[in-house]
Amino acid sequence: MGGYKDDPTHGPSSIHPSSNPRLGTLPLNPQQVASSGDAVAYATAKLAGERLAVTLAKLYAKTTAFVALRIGWCQPGENLPCTLSAAGSPPEFLTGKGEEVPEPSQDDAKDELWFKRMWLSNRDFLSYFDAAIDLSVPTTVEIKENVNVHRNVRKGFVLVNAMSRNSDAKWNLEETEKWLGVVSKDDSLA
């Protein structure tokens, strides 16, 4: 869903689980692009996993159901908002040696804000997963003709956004709250 990052037509709470996928978060700073890896390939693999779950649910919904969480940005370890960067990772993971990262550019500041707004705290992460494990996924949802292919609820399958309650985030959490009964607590910008 990273393709929504620099789209000014999508403001706070505008990206729903049913929104059409836009693959790959591309940093604005060319130096970050060179070091961040292929975000489009990464996103494509995640989308393929969602599509596989939809297909398997259609075939086996009576015995196996799927809850897909579109996870925001998590870092290894403590996962603190203060260690988020334009690359989305703590400094020690960027340099490999705990070296200082150069001062951010104006473009880096915009990218850093994107990561902070899609951050998922460890506490909220655990709350979402605990609720997903216990979710009673519908097994008889009717699929109507000419309905958006990216619908987030289908027979044996539920897809929700999983981010913390970050100020001005583009991610809409209404479906998440409805299906999982969880209201995220943390805000990376608080």
SVG drawing of the C-alpha trace seen along z (x, -y; Angstrom):
<svg xmlns="http://www.w3.org/2000/svg" viewBox="-24 -20 54 49">
<polyline fill="none" stroke="black" stroke-width="0.4" points="0.0,0.0 3.1,-2.2 2.1,-3.7 -0.3,-5.9 2.6,-7.6 3.0,-10.7 -0.6,-10.8 -2.1,-14.1 -5.6,-13.0 -5.5,-10.4 -5.5,-12.2 -6.0,-10.8 -8.0,-7.6 -8.5,-7.3 -6.8,-3.9 -9.2,-1.1 -8.6,2.6 -10.7,2.7 -8.6,-0.1 -6.9,1.0 -3.3,2.1 -0.5,-0.3 2.7,1.6 6.0,0.3 7.0,-2.5 9.6,-4.5 11.8,-6.9 12.1,-10.4 15.8,-10.7 17.8,-8.8 20.4,-7.7 17.7,-6.0 16.3,-4.3 19.7,-2.8 20.0,-1.4 16.4,-0.4 16.0,2.6 13.2,3.3 10.0,2.2 7.9,3.2 9.1,6.8 8.6,7.0 5.1,5.6 4.2,7.9 5.2,11.0 2.9,9.8 0.0,9.2 0.5,12.6 0.2,14.1 -3.1,12.3 -4.4,13.6 -3.3,17.1 -5.2,16.9 -8.3,15.7 -8.1,18.6 -7.5,21.2 -10.3,19.8 -12.7,20.1 -11.8,23.8 -11.5,24.7 -13.5,22.1 -15.4,24.8 -12.1,26.1 -9.6,23.3 -10.2,19.6 -7.7,16.7 -7.3,13.4 -4.8,11.2 -3.4,8.2 -1.8,5.5 0.8,4.7 2.2,1.2 5.8,0.6 7.5,2.6 11.2,2.6 13.1,5.4 13.4,5.3 12.0,2.4 10.3,0.9 10.4,-2.7 9.0,-5.6 12.2,-7.6 14.3,-5.1 12.3,-5.3 14.1,-7.0 13.5,-7.8 14.6,-4.3 12.1,-2.9 14.8,-1.2 16.8,-1.9 20.3,-3.4 22.1,-0.3 20.3,1.7 21.1,-0.9 24.9,-1.0 25.3,2.4 27.8,1.0 25.8,-1.5 27.4,-4.4 25.5,-7.7 23.2,-8.2 23.7,-11.4 21.3,-14.4 18.0,-13.9 17.2,-15.9 13.8,-17.6 12.8,-14.5 13.9,-12.2 11.7,-14.1 8.6,-13.4 9.6,-9.7 10.2,-9.5 6.7,-10.9 5.3,-8.1 6.9,-5.4 5.8,-7.1 2.2,-7.3 2.1,-3.6 4.0,-2.4 2.7,0.5 3.8,0.7 4.6,4.0 1.6,3.7 -0.9,3.0 0.8,5.8 0.1,8.4 -3.5,7.1 -4.3,7.5 -2.8,11.0 -4.5,12.2 -7.9,11.0 -7.2,12.5 -6.6,15.9 -10.0,15.9 -11.9,14.3 -14.9,16.2 -14.4,15.7 -17.6,15.9 -17.8,19.0 -20.8,18.1 -20.1,14.6 -21.8,14.2 -19.6,12.8 -21.6,10.7 -20.7,10.1 -18.8,7.0 -17.7,6.3 -14.2,4.9 -11.7,7.7 -9.9,6.3 -12.8,6.6 -11.6,7.3 -14.2,9.8 -14.9,13.0 -15.9,16.5 -13.3,17.7 -11.2,14.6 -11.0,11.2 -8.4,8.5 -7.8,5.5 -5.3,2.8 -3.0,3.2 -1.4,0.0 -1.2,-1.9 -3.4,-5.0 -0.9,-7.4 -1.8,-11.0 -3.0,-11.9 -2.3,-8.4 -3.7,-7.5 -4.7,-4.1 -8.4,-3.7 -8.8,-1.4 -12.7,-1.2 -12.8,2.3 -10.1,3.4 -12.0,2.3 -15.2,3.8 -13.8,7.2 -11.1,7.6 -12.8,5.6 -9.4,3.9 -8.8,0.2 -5.1,-0.5 -3.6,-2.5 -0.2,-3.9 0.7,-6.9 4.2,-7.4 3.7,-11.1 2.3,-11.7"/>
</svg>
